[in-house]
Amino acid sequence: MAARSGKAPGGKLTGWLGSLPEDELTALLRTRPDTLLPPQPRTFGELANRLSTPHSVRSAMESLTAAGLVLLEGIRALGGEANQERVHQLFGGPAALPSARMTDVLTELRRLGLVWPHGERLATPGILGELMPSPLSLGRPARALLDRLTVQALRRIGTRYDLAGPPDKAAWVTALNAAIVDPDTVSRLRGQLSPAARELADEVARHGPRVSGVYLPSAYGAMPVEGPDAELALTGWLIPETWGHTGEMPREVALALRGPDYHPTVPAPPTLPGGGHADQEQLLAAAQRAAAATIDGLSRLLALLSYAPLTTVQAGGVGTRELRRVGKELRAGEHEIRLWLESAAEAGLVAVQGGAVLPTEEGEQWRHAGPAAAWVALLAGWWDLPVNPTHRVDIDGKPRPALGGRLSGVNANRLRADLLETLSAVGDWTRVPDLDAVIDLLAWRRPLAYGDVATLRPYVTAANAEFRAFGLIADDALTPFGRALRDGVRTDDPPAALVEAVAGLLPAPAGTATFLPDLTAIVSGAASVELAALLDNCADAEARDVASTWRFSPGSVRRALDAGHTADGLLTALTAVADKALPQPLSYLVHDVARRHGTVRVRAMGCCVCVPDPVLATEIAQHRALAALELAKLADTVLSSAKPVAETLAALRAAGYAPVREDADGQTVVERAPTRTAKAPGRTRRSRPPGPPPAALLSAGQLASVLCRPVPALDRGMATQLEPGPGPVSTAVSAQASQLTPGEVAILADAIERRHPVRIDYVSGSDRMTSRVVDPIELEQDLLIAWCRLRDDERTFLLGRIAAVRPVAG
């Protein structure tokens, strides 16, 4: 595996970090949370290495706005370092990009540690050369492309520029590079090209930088010598790979062809028009109804799961058919069931056990909690979900099972936070009716994380619906619940702050009902758990909205009597929750059903015992040793047994009889002892699974304080150079894994020494890349022996095949 380019950040980033005030360093660490994972950096050099790893830089880039991304591409197009004036000129100067806006975007890049000052120039992480190989649709510099060619190929291009034969390849590369990158030469040669080659050159310059099927004629054998691609290849404007297939235009040539009037556009943030002010009372009432309906819906779902659990499909999760079945029983849509179920699972209120979804003890306690605490607990579970429960789809857009594999095209955690921030920015009580404008703004805010508008739309639509279900928005405006969440997430203890904030917003559940002569019961608002349980037991729910309605029928009353109620006991329980006297029709219905209840009786029976004569039947029925069978006469020669067939046969044989077993048709069943097989023993683990997670780590502010702590008799600039040398483990890892950056080597070495979990991207022998979390056990030369959480077993990894390393939380 080849080593990555730009693997070390050098002293530029280290020096800048050492010059930052403590508050700015704290802000940087907060924007790059991977720096707070173990092993936490101890010096500015280690911090620079951590900030320069591919995963860390890629994560930071996902936080860039579209403007920041384009500006970063511009700096990379200028070689990764350029003074601010040159960058400003590339984007058209103050006329096209006002200086204040240029400063704002550069501040964004600096805040994320993706650009920093180095003297009078702006520097970027070297790894961006791999993560951003074609900035502004431009290829690599000419020197880098020419260096891949053979001397024969370089000479073939050199004839186009009338170059004599330099003594070696390095001289050829230098001479050709000077000729190719000269703008005047590019302009002159463009006029000498054929119309087809000129058109192709302009197309690649604007939308390139690569073209398929390009060869350098007569440089690699018998290749085509005609055509526009061959003409550009001979000019050095399409540098092919060693054996052809793909040609790439040098960056300098493309910029020259684009001309002096070319200036990339820095996209401005889309506007978010307001839709006027929402009525505060109506907004609060709508939010209360939505929040109460979600709490009540999950409460009913938990009650149902306690006696009729959901079953999972073979691949894992709850399938659409099962979700619709439960939705029909609870009078709820499939999306509502998905939202309740996934949020409850994340909050620990339900769990999958033995192929069934069951409520947990915490779930039963949740049902009896106060409305504010219940809402916050469920909201916290939903907020932490990495997916949109109501939009869990595969790559073809088809619905995936609920509680199944956590696949999502968009990070739902980040999307929820961004949506909340976006709605908060328009001001309290201000409506935002244009969801398309919100989607445009979110796509601009994080283009790498969210993709284009079409990709993002279904996820924002789902998140918006989920916000409404929790009462966070209503009438296209942020509600008091939404503002409480916005303020709560900024506190040290968000759940406690939220409970306190919404305690007065959610009314207590109703404990009484109004019973009407038409055999209905109406509850204003949400019913308490006890009231809902009583009414669900003896009536059928018809509607749940501002008011909930139950209807009594002979079947529903019989259900209550089957559950153990008596007529008088049921009427007494209903009277206790009635806001006035029970209507006579309800009393008549209960007593009428009770009179007919139990006239037909059904007794459970394990099996029948058939004998040839009544005397033997009486003997067996009265045998003391067979009392456990609870034998009873059904006819003179037929006895019923309360026990299953196998137990009945065993008891009769033990009592001295010789029974045989018959099937349903009266045919004798031949009994054979079943064969038994033993499961092959599993592979013995060499070590036990990982132990407890590491102790609490330093916060961003604490870590910044430690890094900025002055060293006696030294200034901070010198202190950045006093870094401990690499230990033996780090040296061994670096020797066997040259493809890793110094930061990645440090992370892996620390994980091996301290037994921290770490995530690795590993390339198998079949060249298949997998990402897995491992807990190192020991290092044996070029082998890492670790506990693999993906396989739940001990595995051996070749250090040379580890493509990337990044820290994970314990």
N, C-alpha and C positions, 0 to 999 in steps of 0.2 A: 504494500500500500504506500503510495507516494506521500511525501510530506506536504502539508498545506503551505501555500504561499502566505507571506505576511504573518508568520506565526508568532512573532514577538513584537510587542508594542514599542520596544525601545524605551529610551529615557524621556521622550517627549510627553507622553501621558503621565508618567510617574512624576515628572517635574511639575506639571500643571496641577495634579492632585495635591502635591505637597504645598502648593502656593495658595490653595483655596482656604478662605475663612471657614471656621467650624460650622457655621450655619449653612453655608453653601454646600459643604461636603455632606452634611446631614440631608439636605434636600436631594442631592444626587443619589445617595444611598437609598432613599425612599423611592425614587423613581426606578431604581434597579434592584428590586427585592432579592434577586438571586445572590447578591453579594452578602446577604445576611444568613444564608444557609451554611451549614458546616462543610468545609472548614472556613471559619471566618478569617478574612485577611488580617495579618498582624503588622504589615508594613504597606507603604504606598506602592512599592513594587508588586507585592502580592495582589493588592487591589487593582492595579493596572492590568495585571495578567487576567484576573477574574473578569474585568470589564471588557477584555478583548477576546474572550472565547467566542466561537461562532454562535453558540446558543444564546449567550447573553446579549450579543450585538443584535442578533435576529429578533429577540424578544423586545429589545429597545426600539427597533425599527417598526415593530407592530404598533407602537404607541405614537408614531409620527402622523401628523396631519398630511394631507395631500401636498400642501405648500412646503412643509418640512422635507418631505420625501423628494420632491423635485429639486429643491435647493441642495440637498445632500447629493443627489445625482449630478448636479452641476459641478460641485466641488470635486467629486470623483472623476468627472469627465476632464477636469483640468489637471488630473494627475494625483488627486488625493490630497494635495496641498496647494494653496493659492492664497494670495493676499485678498483682503476683502474687496478692494477696489476692482481687481480682475474678476472676481465673482460677480460683482454688481454689474460690470460691463457685459458679461455673458448674458445676463438677464435683461439687458436693455437700459441699464442705468436708472436714475431717478424718474425719468419720464415714464418708463414702463413699470418700475418697481420702486415706489417711494422709499426713501431711506428709513423712515420709521417702521414701515412694514418689513423691510429687509432686516432691520435690527430685531424685530419681534420673532421672525422665523429663526434667525441665528441664535437667539436666546432659547428658543425651544430645543434646538439641536444641542446647544451647550448644556442645557438642563438635564438632558438625557445622556450626556457624556459621549455623544457621537461626533461632536466637533469641539475643538478646544484651541485656544491661541498658542502658537509656537513662534515667538518673536513677532514679526509683522505678518505672519502667515496663519492660515487656518489649517489645522491638521485633522485627519480622520483615522479611525482604526484601520490597520493594514488588511484585516480579514475582510473588509468591505470589497476588496478586489474579487473575492470569491462569491460573496453574498450578492454583489451588485456587478456582475460581469459586463453588462452592457448599459451603462448609465446613459440616459437620454437617447437610447437606441444607437449608441456608438460602440464600436469594437475596441479591441485592445490597442495600445500604442504600436506604432510601426516596428520599433526595435524588438518588442516582445514577439511579434509575429514573424519577423524576418529571421530571428534567432532559431526558429524551428526548422528552417529550410537547409537543404544540403548546399555545398559550395557550387555544385553543378546548377542547381535551381537559381541560386543567387546570381551566377554569371549570366544565366538566360535572361533574367530581369535586367541585369546591368547593361545589356546591349541596347535596351530601350533608352537609356540615359547616357549612352556613349562613354561608359566607364571602362577604364583599362583594368587589367587583372591585378587586384591587390594581392599581397603575398599569402594571406590566410583568411579564414572565415570571419574572424572578428573584424578585420579591416573591411571586408566586403559588407558586413552588416552596418558598420559605421558609415561607410560611403553611401550605400543605398538609402539608409535612413535619412541622411542629410538631403538627398535628392528628392525623396518621396514626400517628405513633410513640408517642403518649401511651397507656400501658397501660390507664388507666381508660377512655379513649375506646374502645379496642379491645374491652374487656369489655362496655361498654354497647351498642356497635353489634352485637356478636355476638348479643345477646339480641333484637335487632330484625330479624335476618335470617330469611328463610324456612327451614324445616327442611332443604330440599335445599341451599340456599346455605350453611347452617351446617355441614352434613355435608361439603360440598366444601371449605370453608375449613379445617376440622379436618384433612381428609385431606392437603391441600396443605401445611399447616403442619408436619405430621409427616413426610411423605414427599416433599415437593416438591423444588425450589421452583417448578417450571414446569408449565403446563397448555397443551395444544394447543387451537387453535380459539377463542381468546378475543379479543373485540373490545370496544372502548369505544363503547357505543351512541350514535348520532347525532353522534359526534365525527369519524368518518371517512366520513360519507355514510350511505347506507341500510343499516344493520346491524341485527341482531336486538336488540330491547330487552327481551326476556324470557329467563328461564332463570337458573340459579344462577351461571353464569360471568359473565353480563351484570350480575347484581346485585353480585357481588364487584368487577367492573371499575368500576362506578359508585361503589363505596365506596372505591376506591383500594387494594383488597387484592389485586387482580391487575392489574398494570400491563402493558398489551399493547405489542407492538412497534408501530412507526409505522403499519404497514399490517396489524396484527392477527396472526393465526396462533398466536402464543405469548404467554401471560400469565405474569408472574413475580410472586410474592408478596414484598413488601419484607421484609427480614431482621427488622426490629423488630416487624412485625405477627406473623410466624411465632413469634418468641420469646414474645410476649405471649400468643398463643393456646396455646402449649405449657404456659404457666402457671408459677408459681413453683416447682412441684415437679419441673420438668424438669431432669434432670442427665445429660449424656452419660456413658456407661460407659467407663472406661479399662480395656481388656482386660488381664487378667493373663497372664503367660506360662504356657502349658500345662506340666503336670508331665511329667517323663520318667522313668517307673518303671524301676528296674533289675531285672534278672532273675537276680541271683546272680552268683557268681564263676565264671569259666571255668577249666578245667584248663590251666595254663600250658604243659605239655609238649604236650598235644594241640593247643592253639592254635598253637604254633610249628610243629608238624608239618604241620598243615593249611595254614598260611600258606606254608610251604616248598613243599608240593606245588603249590599254586595258582600261586605265582610261577614255579616251574620249568616248569610246564605252559605258561604264557603265553610264556616265553622260548623254549621248545622249539617251540611252535606257530608263532611268528613265524619262527623259524629255518627250519622246514620250508616255510613259505609263501614265504620269500625264495628258497630253493633251487628251489621249483617255478616261481616267476616268472622265474628266470634262463633257463629253456628253454620255458616255456609261460605267457607273460604274460597277465594279465587284459586283456580288451578293454573299452573304454568305450562307453557309449551315445551317440547323437548329441547329446543335450542336455547331456552331460557327466556324469562319474562312472561307477561300476561298478554295473550293474543287478542286480536280485535273482536272475535266472536264472544269471548268471555267478558270483555269490557262492555260490549253491547248488552249482554244478558244482564249484568249487574245494573247497567244504566237503565234498562227497562224496568227493573224491579224498584229502583230508587227514583224513577222518573227524572233522570238526569242524562245529559248528552255524553257521548264518548269522550269529548275533550274535557268535560268537567271531571269525569272519573279519572282520567289520566292525570290531571292536575292534582286532585286530592291524593291519589295513590302515590305518585312520585314524590310529592312534597312530604307526605307522611313517612315514606320510607327513609328519606334523607334526614328527617327529624327523629327517626328511631321509633315511630309510633306503630309501624307494621314491619314485618320481616318475612322472608321466604324461608319456609322450613318443610322439608320433605315434599317439594313440589307444590306446596300450597302457600298462599299469602294469608298470614294470620296477624291479628293485633297483638302487640306486645303489652307487657305490664305498664310501660310508660304510656301506651296508647289508651288504656283504660283509665289511668290517672288523668290523662289529658282531657278526656270526656267530661270529667267532673271539675276541671279547673275553671277559674273565672274567665269571662270572655276575652279580656285584654291579654292575659297570660296565654290562653289558647291560641289567639290570633297571632301573637308574636312568635310562639313556638313553631307554628305551621309556616309562618312567613319566613322564619330563619331557615327552615329546611328548604323551602322553595328558592330562597335567595342564594343558597350554596350549591344548588344543582348546576352541573356543567352543561346541561342541555335544556332546551325548551320542552317541557312535558307535553305541550299540546302540538308540537311540531317535531316529533321524533321520526325521521324518515331516513331511508337508505339513499344510495347515490342515484337511484332512479326516481326518487320522490315518493316511494311507496311507504305507508305507515309501518313502523317497527313496533315490536311488542313493548308494552310498558314494562319498566324495571329491567329491560334487557341490556345488551351491551351499550355502553355510553358513547355512542357515535354522534357527532354533531359537526356540521360544517362551520359553525360559528361558535365562539366561546360565549356561552349564555351568561356566565357571571359578569364578564366585561360588558356585554351588551346591556344587561339590566342597569348596571351602574352608569353607563353612558346615557341611556334613555332617561334615567332619573335626573341626571345632571342637566340634560338638554331641556327637559320640561321645567326644571327649576329655574333655568336661566331667563325664562320669559317673564317671570314675576308671579307673585301670588295672585290667585283667583283669575289668572289670564288663560283664556281658552286657546288651544292649538288644534284647530280642526283639520289642518292639512297634514295628514300622515305622510304623504309623499315628500313634503318639505323636510320632515323629520328624518326620513330615510336618506334623502340627499345629504343632509348635514352629517349624519352618522357615517355615511360612506366617505365623505370628505375627511372626517375626523380621524379615521383609522383605515385607510385604503388597503394596507397589507393584511390587516386582521379580518376585515369584513368583506373584501372583494368589491365588485361593482354593485350598482343599485339593484339589478335584477337578482343577483345572488342573495343580497341582504334582505330584500323585501319580505319573503315569507317568515323569516326569523323575527323581524321587527313587528310584523302583524301579529304573530303569536305572542310575543312578549307584551305587546300593547293589550291584547285580550286578557293575559294573565294579570297584568297590572289592574285591569278593571275588576277581575274576579276577586282580588284582595282588597278592593276599595281604595287603591292608591290613586287612581284617576277616575273621574266621572265627568260627563258633559265636556269631554276634551280638555279638562283642566286638572291640575294637581290638587288633590283633596287634602284636608288636614291630616289624614293618615299618611299620604305621600310626603307631606312636609315633615311629619314626625320621623319617617324613615330617613329622609334626607338629612335631618339634623342628628338622628341617632347613630348613623354609620360613622359620624365624625367623632364620637365619644369613645372613651376607653372601654366602656361596657355597654355596647349597643343594645342587647336584649333588655337590660334593666332600664335603660333610658327610654326605650320604646314602650315598655309596659307602663311606665309612669306617664308617658305622654298620651297614650290612648286610653288610659283607665277611665277617663271621663267621657270618652267619645262613644264607646260601645255600651249600649244599655244592657242591664241585667236581663237574662232570659226570662220569659214569662212562665209563671208557675200555675196559672189558672187558664181555663178555657170557657167559652160560651157555648152551651149546648142548645140547639134549636129543635123545634118540633119536626123538622124535615129529616131528622136523624143525622145531622151533621154537627161537628164540633169545630169551632173557629178559635184560633189562637193568634192574637195580635203580636207580630214580631216573631222572634225565635223562641221556640219552646225549650224549657229546661230539659235536661237529660231524663229526669224522672217522669215528667209529664209526657214527653215524646215516647218513652218506652211504654207507658201505660196505654196511650192512645194507639200506638202501633200494634199493641197486643190485641186490642179489641175492635179496631176500626181500620179502614183502608185510607191511606193518605191520598188526597186528590190534587192538592196544589200547595206549593210553598213559595211565597213571595212576601209582599208586605204583610199579609196574613196567611196563615197556614190552615188548610181545611182537611178534616178527616170525616169519612162517612161510615156510619154503622150499617151493618147488614146481618142477616141470619148467619152467613158464613163467617164474618169477622167475629161475631159474638161466640159462635161455636169454637172458634180458634182460641178465645180466651178461656172458655170452659175446658177445652182440651189441655190447656196449660196449667190447670189446677184451680182456677177461680170457681167460686160458687156464684149463684145469681145474686144473693144478698151481699156477698163480699165484693163482687164487681161493682154493684150499684153504690156501695159505701165508698169504694175507692174513687169512683167518678164524682160522687157528691163532694168529696174532700177537695177536688181540684176545680169544681164548678163555681163560677162567679155568681150564680143564682140557682134556684131549685131546678132539678132535672125535669125535663118535659115528660109528660105521661107516655107518649109514644115510645120513648127509649126504655122506660121501665117495662112497658108491655112487651117490647121486643125481647128484652133480656129474659123475662120470666117465661115467655112462650118458647124460646129456644131451650131454656133449662128444663122445661117439662119433657121435651122430646130427647134430651141429651142422655145417652147411655142406655136407650132401650135395646139397642143391638150391641152385643159385646164381642170382642175379638181377643182370643188368648194366644199368646206366642207358643209355638211347639217346635222342639228341635227335630224330632223324627217320630215315626210310628213303629210299634213292635207288633208283628202279626204272628199268631200262634194257631195250632190246629184245632184246639178245643177250649171251651170256656173254663174248664177246671184248671188247666195249666195257666190260663190268663189270670185267674184269681190268685193262684199260687205265686206267680211272678209279681203281681201288683202288691201283694202283702209281704213280700220278702223283705226282711229288715235291712239286709245288706244293700238293697237297691233303693233305699229311701231317698238318696241324693238325686235319683232320676226323676222324682216327683211324678211317678206313673199314675195315669188316670185312664179309666175305661171309656173308650169311645163307642165300642160295641162289644158283643160277647167275646170275640176273638181278636180285638184290636185295642192296643194300649197306646197312649201318647206319652212321649218322654220329653222332658224339658231340656235335655242335653242333646248336643249334636250326635251324629251317627257314630263317629269314632269313639266318643266317650261312652255312649250307650253300649256299643259292642264290647268294649273293654270291661265295663261293669258286669254285664251278663256273663262273660267268660270267667271273670273272677269269682262269681257266685256259683259256678259249676255248670252253667248251661253252655250249649254249643251253637250259638247263633251264626247265621250267614247274612251277608249284606245283599240287598236287592236294589236295582235301579228303579226309575219311575215306571217302567213297563213290567216290573215284577221279575226281571231276569236276574239270576245270581251273578254277583260281581266277583271276579277272581282277584284276590288280593295278592300283590307281590311287594316285597320290600323295596322301597325306592333306592336307586343308586345314588351315591354321594361323591362329590368331587371336591378337592381342596384347591383353593385359589393359590396360584404361584406366589411365593413370598416377594414382596416389593424389595427394591434396591435399598440396602442399608445406608443410612446417611452417615457421613464421616463426621459431621458436626451438627449440633442442634441449630434450629432456626435462630434468626436474630433476636437479641435480647431487647430490653426496654429502650425507648428512644433517648437520645442524648439530653443532657440538662438544658434548661432554658438558655437561649442565646442572647447576645447583646442586641439591644434595639439599635435603630439607625443612629439616633442621637448619641447613645453610649459608645457605639463603635467609632463614630466620628470623633468623639472626645478622646478616646484612647489613641487613635491614629494621630491626632493633632497635639497630643501631649508633648511638650518640649523635652528635648534630650539635653541633660546638663552639658554646659561648655560647648555646645554645638548649635548652629542654627538649623532650621528645618530643612533647608536645601541640602546640607551635608547629611542630615539624619536620614534622608530618603535613600542615601547610598549605603547605609550601614544595615544591610539585610543579611540574615543568616544564610550560610551556604546550604546547598541541597544535602539532605540526609541520604543514608544508604538506600532506603526504599525509593526515594525520588530519583536517585541516580540510576538504579536498576530499571525503573519504569521508563525513564527517558532513553536509556540505551536500547531497550527492546521495542519502544513505541515512538519512533521518531516522527510519526505522522501526527502526533498530538501536540497542541500548543503548550508552552510552559505553564499556562494557567490550568489546563486540563491535566497535565502531569502532576501538578501540585494537588489538585482536587483528588485524583485517584490515589496518590501516595498517602495523603492524609486519611482517606477512607480505609486504606489497607492497615495503616498504623493504628488508627483509633476504632476500627470496626464500625464506621459510619456507613449507612446505605448510600449508594451512588447510582445514578442512571448512566448506562452506557448504550451507545449505538454500535451494534456488533454485526460484522459481516461474516456469515457462515461459509463453510467450504464450498457451497453451491452459489456463492455470491449473493445471498439473500440477506437484506438488511433488516434487523429487528432492533427495537428499542426495549430495554428491560431494566428493572431495578434489581441490583444485586447487593448482597451483604458480604464483603470480602472475608475470607477465612485465612488464607495464607498465600504467599507468593513463592513460586518455585521456578526460578530462572525466568523463562519467557512465558510461564503459565500463571494465570490468576485463577485460584480455586475459590469459588464463592457460592453462596446460597442464592439461587435464582428465584425470585418471587413469581416470575412469569410461569415457570415450570414447577414451582413448589418442590424443588429438589436441588441437590448440590450439582454444580456444573463446573466445567473447566473451560477457560477462555484464553486464547492466544493473545498476548498483548499486541502483537503486530496487526491483529484484525479488529481491534477496538477503534472505531472510526471517530467517536466523539465521547466526551465525558462531561457530565454536568451534575451539580449537587441536587439533592432532593431533601425535603423535610423528612425527619425520622418517622 
